[in-house]
Amino acid sequence: MRPRHLTLLAVLLVAEACTDATSPKLTLTVVPASRSLGISQDSIAVTPDSALVTLTGAGSATAAWTATHGSSAWLTIVTAGGTGSAVLRWVVDPIYLAPGTYVDTITISADGAIGSPARIVDSLTVSGAAAQFITVRRPWLPGEQDSTIAAATRNHTTLPYVGDLSDLAAQLYAGDSVTVVVANPAYTAARAGGPEHAAQFAAGWGAVGVSISIQDHSSTPWDTLSWLGVMWWNPADSTWKGWTIAATKATTIALTNVSTTAFDASGATSGAGGGEAQQSTGTYWQASSGQLQINRNSSCGSTTTVPSGVWKGGTTRTCTFGGRLVTLSMPRVTGSTSPTTQTINFDFRTARITGARIVCVFPSPCTGAAGAVVARLRAARGRPAGS
């Protein structure tokens, strides 16, 4: 007779073999293995998506799984994990993406499972949306050039951060043609669930680019304050003006997020801000979100000295600016002029606008009122003058 413990061992081995043969091992599958989404650049929708995570085999009902993804900011996983078979959910938010195709990978893992890790390749294609407003270049109408220069000089277009550019009107409006803002015939107004679009632009609105660098030699060490952006105004109402400005020392900028609150808090030294004001009615809209891009700042003319005004003594060159404002949202802060919220989609990349590139070495030879700009920015940053 065989020893009892050998008989017991044989029974256990047979039982284990039977278990292996009849109970499948833990297995992980995910369906689908890929996702593809196309969306327009001016969409403000956050799009949900999902996939089915299935666990089968031994211990599948209590087996845990986790989900992670790459570093892309446009994809957010809602269901980071679970137990047993379940639905994996995530959302796609393309609002700050330039046109193009973006790819991220979601990885699903379950310890010890066959098929782990499983992967979902998620691709997002952002198409360039037609802007609501564009620029066109046309010849001056009879007498229009002189009257435009006179009006710009008389109205003193003083805006936050960039001061008064009215003394440069003759340079900005030289030449035999002018660029104006018009409604884009390719724009589709009826967009389901879209924002309330801006009512402010109409045919004939003006726009100029602006690039300003203040080299403040009154500070220790020297401080450089630089801005780049676009300004626009209503020729029928000299008190109605708008602007979007980014803090940068570069001559061009990629799509940059706009938050005036954050821009102001930095003393206008980082990020981007903007707004629109109709002073005659006390109405002010402040930019809270959206993007600014300046992709062209070149073809500059000769350097001249600014003869008067805020930037007196500084140097300036008249340049060609191209860029766009993408879904720039400006809620109304004061006043009652419509709309409650302006949402601007404005493209001036094709018919580029004229602009000024100004360099002011303060306090000399730039002796104009730029010092007030420097003082205001110093105060915003909590720094005393000369420090």
Steps between C-alpha positions, in 0.01 A plus 500: 500500500629852411559747782194712576673833431598389149140408425381846621762674285383310194141605565599867528700489177208344315264764643728785393528357149123478477465860622747625236311316232151619598557856643644750246765741626415864568484685167466872419346633177408857404269597215555705288877509461494846343290816487499787250324834540478800268397840632497864393749734666232743618303229678459557872358152563665249732443165326453179704628163378515145639619142454400165652749336736430125531659261754434128465636186660607415853432783746370734232212634709735638766808577290600868497610702196639852453509744209761768424592708195786711362576863576251666264286767664208455260408152635374439855416154637178499703514132604853441629431138596250241612430141607384235255353587164399865469486802270809721471402864444702807397438845351668699223532881530654653185431867573863616510640284220625631167379320186671165457489137609579401859553149635501362853496145637283372786658204681285252697673260740386206717763313704559145379247516218564371152478794259620752759586773434242577233512827307259736329649740244293820508548746213349846477491705181432871545392682185551871451166673536407796284524815711198722538701806397797540268703784353504621140732741324341769282596838347429814696176674413526866389600710801489199734871477574534859620181483706606170661838639602336818633242305699761263648720791604206691647348206691819391681449126509632446852478138612625314808862382495586633154418867550412739219586417138315791341822692433604220263183521290673657197749210489241228561274632223760577237474332161229474238275243673357407839407176680155489660295245695203338325260213558634172361269363226632147571388515862203284598297687758269213600716280721295278729579568863755764406572823683335836451716659235635852512279778370771762512680460170348646188639579156758773529626440854871568525779290651874544555774281641714616788839390633649707784816450700589727792860464613483650846851619584375669816486161672779290646548269322348626177148382441334434163123518464370374166159450339371368170145503373223662299268801549171578325247783502167619366544791255139606564558536876838640603449374856458133403831310498630152571835328553666170576859509621749227599808549715793372294842607379454296180393655171237228441302270728319169454141462619508648851224466759337826606403578861491870586469429872825303502666749264417793729610308809844452343540871440458432127825302499364154413209347309255706296204726570260723319163665483276739316359829622231737381582802711198701385267252676734383776491145361799270544548138398801317648668203331479189719593217261593421142827532314721756329749420224742731322671297229634791296692809613736592218546698176590800712583842364781729604558599862381845603483692827158547660448879495242537776260325733548213746795354309676829416869440440454130442554332166231350280467296183182435303462124448256246363310293758307178449312294755161414642273497802342160564179478705597804706227523765440843656221518760353845562628648826337846500240686294202378300603490132431160341607224496532366854800296387707562190658196334746606232641286221716736294760391242750743350760247382420538128434872457755618752469824693745784547653543843764680702810346653615741773813492715517741793821529703376669817569756645722616212480547206133395539374803695125484444234382744630142484616556856138484612468159334815381680376634833163330465661167421745535788210566737316193370805289579556659841833651402596860585642731235871458433512148642 
